[in-house]
Amino acid sequence: MRSVKAIRAAKTGYIIISLLFCALGILLIAVPGITAPALAGIFGALLILFGIVKMIGYFSKDLFRLAFQYDLASGLLLMVLGMIMIWKADNVMTFISVALGIYVLADGLLKIQIALDARVFGIRRWWMILAMAVAAGLIGCMLIVYPAKSAGVLAVLLGCSVLAEGILNLLTVLLAVRIIRHQRPDRMELL
């Protein structure tokens, strides 16, 4: 039997980070006047933390192998983007917009594949992941196409993007990650 500690840690981390993304998205929509350096620091730290959680998820070997299948590269990318945002916090709004837009678009596309795989696995609410992935991808496209809008509009668009990404990750981890206490290992282990 396999320990479920890593899977449980990854799932819990995903849920916490997703809720933090949702809270940050709502904050950006409600208070679009947050300064760029503060925003860069918050985003940077959150992306680094999420990158670490994604890597834990990748190595956890969950039962379905759906939610975490792309998280090694995705986690590394998030950590690098987070470090760049913290390091270049002074003039970073356009970078945040484009980088986050590319990430949200890519993550939306990958989650579309996860949704279709979840359908094959028989997960009944696979369409929820699909719908949110399409919405997040569209918002990510908007961030890429319109990075130089006014600061207020950009903050609201960033807020919508972060909120969509938080909801997408929350749906994915809740619907596609199963923790089974007596899960069998991938292969027989010889004594």
C-alpha positions in Angstrom: 0.0 0.0 0.0 1.1 3.5 -0.7 1.1 6.5 1.7 -1.4 9.1 0.8 0.4 11.9 2.6 1.8 13.5 -0.5 -1.5 13.4 -2.4 -3.3 14.8 0.6 -0.7 17.6 1.0 -1.0 18.4 -2.8 -4.8 18.4 -2.7 -4.9 20.6 0.4 -2.3 22.9 -1.0 -4.2 23.2 -4.3 -7.4 24.1 -2.4 -5.7 26.7 -0.3 -3.8 28.3 -3.2 -7.0 28.2 -5.3 -8.9 30.0 -2.6 -6.1 32.6 -2.3 -6.2 33.1 -6.0 -10.0 33.7 -5.8 -9.5 36.1 -2.9 -6.8 38.0 -4.8 -9.0 38.1 -7.9 -11.9 39.5 -5.9 -9.6 42.1 -4.2 -8.2 43.2 -7.6 -11.7 43.6 -9.0 -13.0 45.5 -5.9 -9.9 47.6 -5.3 -8.1 48.1 -8.7 -5.8 50.8 -7.4 -3.2 48.4 -5.8 0.3 49.6 -6.5 2.4 47.7 -9.0 5.3 46.8 -6.6 2.8 45.4 -4.0 0.9 43.5 -6.7 4.2 42.1 -8.0 5.3 40.9 -4.6 1.9 39.3 -3.8 1.7 37.6 -7.3 5.3 36.5 -7.1 5.1 34.9 -3.7 1.8 33.2 -4.6 3.2 31.9 -7.9 6.3 30.5 -6.2 4.1 28.8 -3.5 1.8 27.4 -6.1 4.8 26.1 -8.2 5.9 24.2 -5.1 2.4 22.8 -4.5 2.2 21.8 -8.2 5.5 19.9 -8.0 4.4 18.1 -4.9 1.2 17.1 -6.8 3.2 15.9 -9.7 5.3 13.5 -7.6 2.4 12.4 -5.4 1.1 9.8 -8.0 -2.6 10.3 -7.4 -5.0 7.5 -8.4 -6.4 8.9 -11.6 -3.3 10.8 -12.7 -5.4 13.6 -14.2 -5.1 16.8 -12.2 -1.3 16.7 -11.7 -0.1 15.2 -15.0 1.4 18.5 -16.3 2.4 20.0 -13.0 6.2 19.4 -13.1 6.7 21.8 -16.0 3.9 24.1 -14.9 5.3 24.2 -11.3 8.8 25.2 -12.6 7.3 27.8 -14.9 5.3 29.3 -12.0 8.3 29.4 -9.7 10.4 31.2 -12.4 7.6 33.7 -13.2 7.2 34.4 -9.4 10.9 35.0 -8.9 11.0 37.4 -11.9 8.0 39.3 -10.6 9.6 39.8 -7.2 13.0 40.6 -8.7 11.6 43.2 -11.2 8.8 44.6 -9.0 9.3 48.2 -10.0 8.0 48.2 -13.6 6.1 45.0 -13.9 2.4 45.6 -14.8 2.8 44.8 -18.5 4.9 41.8 -17.7 2.4 40.5 -15.1 -0.4 40.9 -17.7 1.4 39.1 -20.5 3.0 36.4 -18.4 -0.1 35.7 -16.4 -2.1 35.7 -19.6 0.1 33.2 -21.3 0.1 31.0 -18.2 -3.7 31.2 -17.8 -4.2 30.4 -21.5 -1.8 27.5 -21.4 -3.3 26.2 -18.2 -6.8 26.5 -19.7 -5.8 24.5 -22.7 -4.2 21.8 -20.6 -7.3 21.7 -18.3 -9.4 21.2 -21.5 -7.5 18.0 -22.1 -7.8 17.0 -18.4 -11.6 17.6 -18.7 -11.8 15.3 -21.7 -9.7 12.7 -20.0 -12.0 13.0 -16.9 -15.0 12.3 -19.1 -13.3 9.1 -20.3 -12.7 8.1 -16.7 -16.4 8.5 -16.0 -16.2 11.6 -13.8 -19.8 13.0 -14.2 -19.0 16.7 -13.7 -16.1 16.8 -16.2 -18.0 19.5 -18.1 -17.5 21.9 -15.2 -13.7 21.7 -15.6 -14.2 22.1 -19.4 -16.4 25.2 -19.1 -14.1 26.9 -16.6 -11.0 26.0 -18.7 -12.5 27.7 -21.8 -13.5 30.7 -19.7 -10.0 31.0 -18.1 -8.4 30.6 -21.5 -10.5 33.4 -23.0 -9.6 35.7 -20.1 -5.9 34.7 -20.5 -6.2 35.7 -24.2 -7.6 39.1 -23.2 -4.6 39.7 -20.9 -2.2 38.9 -23.7 -4.0 41.1 -26.3 -4.7 44.1 -24.1 -1.7 44.5 -21.7 -1.3 48.2 -22.0 -4.8 49.3 -21.0 -5.3 51.8 -18.1 -4.1 50.6 -14.8 -7.7 50.3 -13.4 -8.9 48.2 -16.3 -5.8 46.1 -16.2 -6.2 45.4 -12.5 -9.9 44.3 -13.0 -8.9 42.1 -16.0 -6.1 40.6 -13.9 -8.6 40.1 -11.1 -11.0 38.3 -13.4 -8.1 36.1 -14.7 -6.8 35.2 -11.2 -10.4 34.5 -10.0 -11.0 32.3 -13.1 -7.7 30.4 -12.5 -8.5 29.9 -8.9 -12.0 28.5 -9.7 -10.6 26.3 -12.4 -7.9 24.8 -10.2 -10.4 24.3 -7.4 -12.8 22.5 -9.6 -10.0 20.4 -11.1 -8.6 19.3 -7.8 -12.1 18.6 -6.2 -13.4 16.7 -9.2 -10.3 14.9 -10.5 -8.2 14.0 -7.4 -9.3 11.0 -5.4 -7.5 10.0 -2.2 -8.0 6.3 -1.4 -6.5 5.1 1.8 -5.7 1.6 0.6 -4.5 2.5 -2.9 -2.4 -0.2 -4.6 1.0 0.7 -5.9 1.7 1.2 -9.6 3.7 -2.0 -9.7 4.4 -5.0 -7.5 7.2 -4.4 -5.1 9.5 -7.3 -4.4 10.5 -7.9 -0.8 
